[in-house]
Amino acid sequence: MKRYINHFIIMLSVIVLTGLISSKYFFRIDLTSEKRYTLSSETKQILRQLDAPLYVDVFLEGDLHVQFRKLRNSIREMLDDFKTYSGNRIVYNFIDPSDADNAQEREENFAILEEEGIRRITVGKTNKDGSQSAQIIFPGAIFYYKNRIASVNLLSTNQSIHWEMRLNASFESLQYELIKTVNMVSADSIGHIAFIHGHGELNRAETFDLGTEFANYYEVERKAINGQLNALDPYKAIIIAKPREAFDEKDKFVIDRYIMRGGKVIWLIDGAHVNTDSLYTQSMTFALHQELNLEDQLFNYGVRINPSVVQDIVANQIGITLTDGSSQPTLAPWLYYPLVEPSPRHPITRNLDLVWLRYPGYIDTLGRNSEVRKSVLLQTSPMSRVRGLPSMISLNEVQRPTERQHFNNQNLITAVLLEGQFPSVFRNRNAQIMFPELQEQQAPKSIETKMIIVADGDIARNDVRNTQQGQVPSPNPLGFDRNSHLTFGNKEFLVNSLNYLTDDAGLMNLRNREFKLRLLNKQKVAEELFKWQIINLVLPMFLLLAGGLAYNRWRRYRYG
């Protein structure tokens, strides 16, 4: 009896000691090969810095499709991890936006979520009686921290991949999307960025949607350099979006000086000037060379935007009236609107939808500067074509058969990331002639920095709907095509690009996480369905019966 009591005391002591240790020191062992359930060190650091409760409303609840239940469960598990590492400062709640007393209240709930930036999707649903119906789901969340609010969409927007792969992409980016939003609402200070203007760049209305999205992360301004030496000093990054007038040497020097000091730049530069108004009024226009006085500067950094216009077999559509007697506008492929492919290997473009360009050029990477690393972000399909300048563009081209043998260029680069130390374009020039007040010499090369070059300025331009006279023009979402009613990946690409350039915490690397999609072989399942039903139903019963008989025989042998 004493021995049993000693065993009990020892076991109880081990249990109590284990409980005390586990309550004091939290740890987790992740046995998955891709470390699916492991939070990054950057994520843990951000969570530990929270000094007030952070409330999260997730709009995935109710009778959901089975795949969305998996997404909901993954979100709940990750928020539980966030809660642990934040010292229980995260409080979350799952809400069903369809739960309302009547249809009007439900639509009001939907409208509120859409105003907050949560996108709705419609999925098919099988009811208990076997009938089919449509279900509206809002796979997103809203974060509340102190007096700040931020929303996030948690479903991948990539429409070009299979549904199950799209959900898997959502699982892969889940940690990034959640911690990015936590970091956004909890940051002590917010960085400043600027759209440069003064050289014919896109105006405020044309960049309204992009600027609104950037405003979730940064203070957004519009800045004219005007030859002011320190004009760009306050900004973490600048965007030069579709300039149409030449830069003078003073402005070029200010930009170069900004880069030498570690400034980040997104260059959105056309390879040709195309007057689209003439195309619609006269059914034809010309692609012409435009002198921006930036060629030597970009060449010095390691790229050349070729003066040309690119066509691609994989292209968006244009609405025109054909000459066959029909008065109704018809959608036809417009080869000057290529849908370019994002790189699947870089965190900026991983799991990104196709990006819509309009009359783009293409980029050559130059030189062998070992201090500058180049990464291709966007490229055309294997069936592309380059047209030199000047070149006539006519709407009649849509009625001509596409001669595929002429599309003999492939994978032309339309966007590239440069990282490293860049040589100054003014390193051998006396800048004091332009700026007598300049005290220091121009640095021969920059500190470590980054820039992104895109051979199309329209990638950042949202269409602006005409309204009645006296009313404010209404911008469309960036990447939305009013002809096909499809939305492409333009906005996500540019937001990811800016976040990557300004990412001091290294969060963007979380977008490169890859989870293996372990799907069943549906054909094999159908062929071997009966065999596996027998194994799953009969074998367990047989093993249970055999185990019972063996146990009875052993008891008879032991105690008989």
Secondary structure as the mmCIF struct_conf table of DSSP 4:
data_model
#
loop_
_struct_conf.conf_type_id
_struct_conf.id
_struct_conf.beg_label_comp_id
_struct_conf.beg_label_asym_id
_struct_conf.beg_label_seq_id
_struct_conf.end_label_comp_id
_struct_conf.end_label_asym_id
_struct_conf.end_label_seq_id
HELX_RH_AL_P HELX_RH_AL_P1 LYS A 2 LYS A 24
BEND BEND1 TYR A 25 TYR A 25
BEND BEND2 THR A 32 THR A 32
TURN_TY1_P TURN_TY1_P1 SER A 33 GLU A 34
TURN_TY1_P TURN_TY1_P2 ARG A 36 TYR A 37
HELX_RH_AL_P HELX_RH_AL_P2 SER A 41 ARG A 48
TURN_TY1_P TURN_TY1_P3 GLN A 49 GLN A 49
BEND BEND3 ALA A 52 ALA A 52
STRN STRN1 LEU A 54 VAL A 58
BEND BEND4 GLY A 62 ASP A 63
HELX_RH_AL_P HELX_RH_AL_P3 VAL A 66 TYR A 85
TURN_TY1_P TURN_TY1_P4 SER A 86 GLY A 87
BEND BEND5 ASN A 88 ASN A 88
STRN STRN2 ILE A 90 PHE A 94
TURN_TY1_P TURN_TY1_P5 PRO A 97 SER A 98
BEND BEND6 ASP A 101 ASN A 102
HELX_RH_AL_P HELX_RH_AL_P4 ALA A 103 GLU A 115
TURN_TY1_P TURN_TY1_P6 GLU A 116 GLY A 117
HELX_LH_PP_P HELX_LH_PP_P1 ILE A 118 ARG A 120
STRN STRN3 ILE A 121 THR A 126
TURN_TY1_P TURN_TY1_P7 LYS A 128 ASP A 129
BEND BEND7 GLY A 130 GLY A 130
STRN STRN4 GLN A 132 ILE A 137
STRN STRN5 GLY A 140 TYR A 145
TURN_TY1_P TURN_TY1_P8 LYS A 146 ASN A 147
STRN STRN6 ARG A 148 ASN A 153
BEND BEND8 LEU A 155 LEU A 155
TURN_TY1_P TURN_TY1_P9 GLN A 159 SER A 160
BEND BEND9 ILE A 161 ILE A 161
HELX_RH_AL_P HELX_RH_AL_P5 TRP A 163 GLU A 172
TURN_TY1_P TURN_TY1_P10 SER A 173 SER A 173
HELX_RH_AL_P HELX_RH_AL_P6 LEU A 174 SER A 186
BEND BEND10 ASP A 188 SER A 189
STRN STRN7 HIS A 192 HIS A 197
BEND BEND11 GLY A 198 GLY A 200
TURN_TY1_P TURN_TY1_P11 ARG A 204 THR A 207
HELX_RH_AL_P HELX_RH_AL_P7 PHE A 208 PHE A 214
TURN_TY1_P TURN_TY1_P12 ALA A 215 TYR A 217
BEND BEND12 TYR A 218 TYR A 218
STRN STRN8 GLU A 219 ALA A 224
TURN_TY1_P TURN_TY1_P13 ASN A 226 GLY A 227
TURN_TY1_P TURN_TY1_P14 LEU A 229 PRO A 234
BEND BEND13 LYS A 236 LYS A 236
STRN STRN9 ALA A 237 ALA A 241
BEND BEND14 GLU A 245 GLU A 245
HELX_LH_PP_P HELX_LH_PP_P2 ALA A 246 ASP A 248
HELX_RH_AL_P HELX_RH_AL_P8 GLU A 249 MET A 260
TURN_TY1_P TURN_TY1_P15 ARG A 261 GLY A 262
STRN STRN10 LYS A 264 LEU A 268
BEND BEND15 GLY A 271 ALA A 272
STRN STRN11 HIS A 273 VAL A 274
HELX_RH_AL_P HELX_RH_AL_P9 THR A 276 GLN A 282
BEND BEND16 SER A 283 SER A 283
STRN STRN12 MET A 284 LEU A 288
BEND BEND17 ASN A 293 ASN A 293
HELX_RH_AL_P HELX_RH_AL_P10 GLU A 295 TYR A 301
TURN_TY1_P TURN_TY1_P16 GLY A 302 GLY A 302
STRN STRN13 VAL A 303 ILE A 305
BEND BEND18 PRO A 307 SER A 308
STRN STRN14 VAL A 309 ASP A 312
BEND BEND19 ILE A 313 VAL A 314
STRN STRN15 ALA A 315 ILE A 320
BEND BEND20 THR A 323 GLY A 325
BEND BEND21 GLN A 328 GLN A 328
STRN STRN16 THR A 330 PRO A 342
HELX_LH_PP_P HELX_LH_PP_P3 SER A 343 SER A 343
TURN_TY1_P TURN_TY1_P17 PRO A 344 ARG A 345
BEND BEND22 HIS A 346 HIS A 346
TURN_TY1_P TURN_TY1_P18 PRO A 347 ASN A 351
HELX_LH_PP_P HELX_LH_PP_P4 LEU A 352 LEU A 354
STRN STRN17 VAL A 355 TRP A 356
BEND BEND23 ARG A 358 TYR A 359
STRN STRN18 ILE A 363 THR A 365
TURN_TY1_P TURN_TY1_P19 SER A 370 GLU A 371
STRN STRN19 VAL A 372 GLN A 379
BEND BEND24 PRO A 382 MET A 383
STRN STRN20 SER A 384 ARG A 387
BEND BEND25 LEU A 389 PRO A 390
STRN STRN21 SER A 391 SER A 394
HELX_RH_3T_P HELX_RH_3T_P1 LEU A 395 GLN A 399
BEND BEND26 ARG A 400 ARG A 400
HELX_RH_3T_P HELX_RH_3T_P2 ARG A 404 HIS A 406
STRN STRN22 ASN A 409 ASN A 409
BEND BEND27 ASN A 411 ASN A 411
STRN STRN23 ILE A 413 GLY A 420
HELX_LH_PP_P HELX_LH_PP_P5 PHE A 422 PHE A 422
STRN STRN24 PRO A 423 PRO A 423
HELX_LH_PP_P HELX_LH_PP_P6 SER A 424 SER A 424
TURN_TY1_P TURN_TY1_P20 VAL A 425 ASN A 428
BEND BEND28 ARG A 429 ARG A 429
HELX_RH_3T_P HELX_RH_3T_P3 ALA A 431 ILE A 433
TURN_TY1_P TURN_TY1_P21 MET A 434 MET A 434
TURN_TY1_P TURN_TY1_P22 PRO A 436 GLU A 437
BEND BEND29 GLU A 440 GLU A 440
HELX_LH_PP_P HELX_LH_PP_P7 GLN A 441 ALA A 443
BEND BEND30 PRO A 444 PRO A 444
STRN STRN25 LYS A 445 LYS A 445
BEND BEND31 GLU A 448 GLU A 448
STRN STRN26 THR A 449 VAL A 454
BEND BEND32 ALA A 455 ALA A 455
BEND BEND33 GLY A 457 GLY A 457
HELX_RH_3T_P HELX_RH_3T_P4 ASP A 458 ALA A 460
HELX_LH_PP_P HELX_LH_PP_P8 ARG A 461 ASP A 463
STRN STRN27 VAL A 464 ARG A 465
BEND BEND34 GLN A 468 GLN A 468
TURN_TY1_P TURN_TY1_P23 GLN A 469 GLY A 470
BEND BEND35 GLN A 471 GLN A 471
HELX_LH_PP_P HELX_LH_PP_P9 VAL A 472 PRO A 473
STRN STRN28 SER A 474 PRO A 475
HELX_LH_PP_P HELX_LH_PP_P10 ASN A 476 PRO A 477
TURN_TY1_P TURN_TY1_P24 LEU A 478 GLY A 479
STRN STRN29 PHE A 480 ASP A 481
TURN_TY1_P TURN_TY1_P25 ARG A 482 HIS A 485
STRN STRN30 LEU A 486 THR A 487
TURN_TY1_P TURN_TY1_P26 GLY A 489 GLY A 489
HELX_RH_AL_P HELX_RH_AL_P11 ASN A 490 LEU A 501
TURN_TY1_P TURN_TY1_P27 THR A 502 THR A 502
BEND BEND36 ASP A 504 ALA A 505
HELX_RH_3T_P HELX_RH_3T_P5 LEU A 507 ASN A 512
HELX_RH_AL_P HELX_RH_AL_P12 LYS A 522 GLU A 527
TURN_TY1_P TURN_TY1_P28 GLU A 528 GLU A 528
HELX_RH_AL_P HELX_RH_AL_P13 LEU A 529 TYR A 559
#
